[in-house]
Amino acid sequence: MPALAADLVRLKVDVIVTGGTPNARAIKQATTAIPIVVSPMADAVRSGLVTSLARPGRNLTGFMNLTDEMPGKWLELVKEAVPGVSRVAALWDPVFPEDYVRAAETGARALGVRLQVLKVSRPDDLEPAFNEAQTNRAGALIVLPSSLFYAQRTRLSDLAVKHRLPVIYADKAHVVESGGLMSYGADFQDLARRAAGYVDRILKGEKPGDLPVQGATKFELVINLRAAKALGLTIPPSLVLRADEVIR
């Protein structure tokens, strides 16, 4: 990514649009002059991309898809989808802010769930992580957002079926494109449309540092009943009725 960012800067483009905190960090390091619009990204202040959400300053702004409340919400949905679950594992890529791991641990304590955090830094770590979750009798798994997990989404779904482990994701692509069980997260199409609005305003003369970093306002719950059947799991009808999209 640093090399790609340097290429864009050499082209002297008018605006750079990217997604993901690691990408945004690489581009920010490559230029302090070219406007950068990031959508989506994690907490922009916590990750050091901006000093203030209201007044980001300098040359970067954009839209966040995550809040501290999200890990707790994923755990709530897991408990509803798998009644009686007491042990939950979480896949975590260390590129992803550790604050969200702590938020997941806080949510687990509030729900009376024992949480096991499994660090995954490369694709070869995935199968051992699932084996460890199974050894520790995890009844479900949450996958914290990461470009690594997105790239490996089909393999993740296959491993979930192999280990008969219900999994919830933050990105619906894991479910719609790759056959995963369930996702709850920001509507990325909505974030992309809002990012396009920021690009338009920047091209008309506004400074990115004057455009506040905003959070997601639309969220989607997607449930794949075919995946549930493959796992031998019956999703409660009350949860299915709340879903924005159901794959049958």
MOURGI-V807302 format. One record per residue. N is the residue number from 1. SS is DSSP state (hx for helix, st for strand, lp for the rest). PSI is psi in degrees with one decimal (999 if undefined). Layout:
n=N ss=SS psi=PSI
n=N ss=SS psi=PSI
//
This chain:
n=1 ss=lp psi=-43.7
n=2 ss=hx psi=-39.3
n=3 ss=hx psi=-41.6
n=4 ss=hx psi=-40.0
n=5 ss=hx psi=-42.6
n=6 ss=hx psi=-37.1
n=7 ss=hx psi=-44.6
n=8 ss=hx psi=-41.1
n=9 ss=hx psi=-39.4
n=10 ss=hx psi=-28.8
n=11 ss=lp psi=-12.4
n=12 ss=lp psi=47.9
n=13 ss=lp psi=162.6
n=14 ss=lp psi=-35.5
n=15 ss=st psi=144.3
n=16 ss=st psi=127.4
n=17 ss=st psi=131.6
n=18 ss=st psi=171.7
n=19 ss=lp psi=142.9
n=20 ss=lp psi=136.9
n=21 ss=hx psi=-44.4
n=22 ss=hx psi=-41.0
n=23 ss=hx psi=-44.4
n=24 ss=hx psi=-40.2
n=25 ss=hx psi=-41.4
n=26 ss=hx psi=-42.2
n=27 ss=hx psi=-38.4
n=28 ss=hx psi=-36.7
n=29 ss=hx psi=-22.9
n=30 ss=hx psi=-22.0
n=31 ss=lp psi=139.5
n=32 ss=lp psi=5.2
n=33 ss=lp psi=-43.2
n=34 ss=lp psi=130.4
n=35 ss=st psi=139.6
n=36 ss=st psi=128.6
n=37 ss=st psi=121.5
n=38 ss=st psi=126.5
n=39 ss=st psi=116.5
n=40 ss=st psi=172.2
n=41 ss=st psi=163.5
n=42 ss=lp psi=-169.1
n=43 ss=lp psi=115.0
n=44 ss=lp psi=-32.4
n=45 ss=lp psi=-48.0
n=46 ss=lp psi=-35.4
n=47 ss=lp psi=-3.4
n=48 ss=lp psi=11.1
n=49 ss=lp psi=-35.1
n=50 ss=lp psi=162.4
n=51 ss=lp psi=-19.6
n=52 ss=lp psi=138.8
n=53 ss=lp psi=-39.8
n=54 ss=lp psi=-38.6
n=55 ss=lp psi=81.2
n=56 ss=lp psi=-29.0
n=57 ss=lp psi=166.3
n=58 ss=lp psi=-132.2
n=59 ss=lp psi=17.8
n=60 ss=st psi=138.1
n=61 ss=st psi=-178.5
n=62 ss=st psi=-153.5
n=63 ss=st psi=134.4
n=64 ss=st psi=141.2
n=65 ss=lp psi=-3.1
n=66 ss=lp psi=147.6
n=67 ss=lp psi=168.1
n=68 ss=lp psi=-21.0
n=69 ss=lp psi=-18.2
n=70 ss=hx psi=-47.0
n=71 ss=hx psi=-38.0
n=72 ss=hx psi=-37.4
n=73 ss=hx psi=-41.6
n=74 ss=hx psi=-41.4
n=75 ss=hx psi=-38.9
n=76 ss=hx psi=-44.1
n=77 ss=hx psi=-38.3
n=78 ss=hx psi=-44.6
n=79 ss=hx psi=-33.7
n=80 ss=hx psi=-37.5
n=81 ss=hx psi=-31.2
n=82 ss=lp psi=79.1
n=83 ss=lp psi=136.3
n=84 ss=lp psi=-2.5
n=85 ss=lp psi=134.9
n=86 ss=lp psi=-16.7
n=87 ss=st psi=127.3
n=88 ss=st psi=136.3
n=89 ss=st psi=156.4
n=90 ss=st psi=125.5
n=91 ss=st psi=128.6
n=92 ss=st psi=123.9
n=93 ss=lp psi=122.9
n=94 ss=lp psi=-14.3
n=95 ss=lp psi=-29.1
n=96 ss=lp psi=137.6
n=97 ss=lp psi=134.5
n=98 ss=hx psi=-18.3
n=99 ss=hx psi=-35.5
n=100 ss=hx psi=-26.6
n=101 ss=hx psi=-45.1
n=102 ss=hx psi=-36.8
n=103 ss=hx psi=-37.5
n=104 ss=hx psi=-39.7
n=105 ss=hx psi=-38.6
n=106 ss=hx psi=-44.1
n=107 ss=hx psi=-38.2
n=108 ss=hx psi=-43.1
n=109 ss=hx psi=-40.6
n=110 ss=hx psi=-31.1
n=111 ss=hx psi=-0.5
n=112 ss=lp psi=32.9
n=113 ss=lp psi=139.0
n=114 ss=st psi=122.0
n=115 ss=st psi=132.4
n=116 ss=st psi=117.8
n=117 ss=st psi=125.5
n=118 ss=st psi=116.7
n=119 ss=st psi=127.0
n=120 ss=lp psi=112.9
n=121 ss=lp psi=-16.3
n=122 ss=lp psi=162.5
n=123 ss=lp psi=-35.2
n=124 ss=lp psi=-13.5
n=125 ss=hx psi=-12.3
n=126 ss=hx psi=-52.9
n=127 ss=hx psi=-44.9
n=128 ss=hx psi=-33.8
n=129 ss=hx psi=-43.1
n=130 ss=hx psi=-39.1
n=131 ss=hx psi=-41.2
n=132 ss=hx psi=-40.2
n=133 ss=hx psi=-40.8
n=134 ss=hx psi=-41.2
n=135 ss=hx psi=-37.3
n=136 ss=lp psi=11.6
n=137 ss=lp psi=39.3
n=138 ss=lp psi=136.1
n=139 ss=lp psi=-9.5
n=140 ss=st psi=171.9
n=141 ss=st psi=138.2
n=142 ss=st psi=142.2
n=143 ss=st psi=108.9
n=144 ss=lp psi=145.3
n=145 ss=lp psi=142.6
n=146 ss=lp psi=144.0
n=147 ss=hx psi=-30.0
n=148 ss=hx psi=-47.9
n=149 ss=hx psi=-33.3
n=150 ss=hx psi=-44.8
n=151 ss=hx psi=-29.4
n=152 ss=lp psi=23.3
n=153 ss=hx psi=-37.1
n=154 ss=hx psi=-41.3
n=155 ss=hx psi=-38.4
n=156 ss=hx psi=-44.8
n=157 ss=hx psi=-39.9
n=158 ss=hx psi=-40.8
n=159 ss=hx psi=-36.0
n=160 ss=hx psi=-42.1
n=161 ss=hx psi=-42.8
n=162 ss=hx psi=-40.6
n=163 ss=lp psi=2.3
n=164 ss=lp psi=53.5
n=165 ss=lp psi=115.8
n=166 ss=st psi=133.3
n=167 ss=st psi=138.1
n=168 ss=st psi=138.8
n=169 ss=st psi=165.6
n=170 ss=lp psi=-19.1
n=171 ss=lp psi=127.2
n=172 ss=lp psi=-14.4
n=173 ss=hx psi=-30.2
n=174 ss=hx psi=-30.0
n=175 ss=hx psi=-52.6
n=176 ss=hx psi=-42.6
n=177 ss=lp psi=-28.9
n=178 ss=lp psi=6.1
n=179 ss=lp psi=18.5
n=180 ss=lp psi=174.7
n=181 ss=lp psi=-52.4
n=182 ss=st psi=145.9
n=183 ss=st psi=150.7
n=184 ss=st psi=121.2
n=185 ss=st psi=-176.9
n=186 ss=st psi=149.2
n=187 ss=lp psi=102.9
n=188 ss=hx psi=-29.5
n=189 ss=hx psi=-39.7
n=190 ss=hx psi=-43.3
n=191 ss=hx psi=-38.1
n=192 ss=hx psi=-41.0
n=193 ss=hx psi=-41.7
n=194 ss=hx psi=-36.0
n=195 ss=hx psi=-38.6
n=196 ss=hx psi=-35.2
n=197 ss=hx psi=-38.9
n=198 ss=hx psi=-40.9
n=199 ss=hx psi=-43.9
n=200 ss=hx psi=-44.9
n=201 ss=hx psi=-37.0
n=202 ss=hx psi=-42.9
n=203 ss=hx psi=-20.9
n=204 ss=lp psi=3.3
n=205 ss=lp psi=-9.8
n=206 ss=lp psi=153.0
n=207 ss=lp psi=136.1
n=208 ss=hx psi=-33.3
n=209 ss=hx psi=-15.0
n=210 ss=hx psi=-5.2
n=211 ss=lp psi=116.2
n=212 ss=lp psi=143.2
n=213 ss=lp psi=128.0
n=214 ss=st psi=158.3
n=215 ss=st psi=170.7
n=216 ss=lp psi=143.7
n=217 ss=lp psi=-13.8
n=218 ss=lp psi=131.8
n=219 ss=st psi=151.2
n=220 ss=st psi=135.1
n=221 ss=st psi=121.1
n=222 ss=st psi=132.6
n=223 ss=st psi=134.0
n=224 ss=st psi=102.3
n=225 ss=hx psi=-25.3
n=226 ss=hx psi=-42.9
n=227 ss=hx psi=-39.0
n=228 ss=hx psi=-41.8
n=229 ss=hx psi=-41.3
n=230 ss=hx psi=-28.7
n=231 ss=lp psi=-5.6
n=232 ss=lp psi=29.6
n=233 ss=lp psi=135.7
n=234 ss=lp psi=113.6
n=235 ss=lp psi=128.9
n=236 ss=lp psi=135.7
n=237 ss=hx psi=-34.8
n=238 ss=hx psi=-33.3
n=239 ss=hx psi=-40.1
n=240 ss=hx psi=-39.5
n=241 ss=hx psi=-26.4
n=242 ss=hx psi=-10.6
n=243 ss=lp psi=143.1
n=244 ss=lp psi=-25.2
n=245 ss=st psi=133.2
n=246 ss=st psi=127.6
n=247 ss=st psi=119.7
n=248 ss=lp psi=999
//
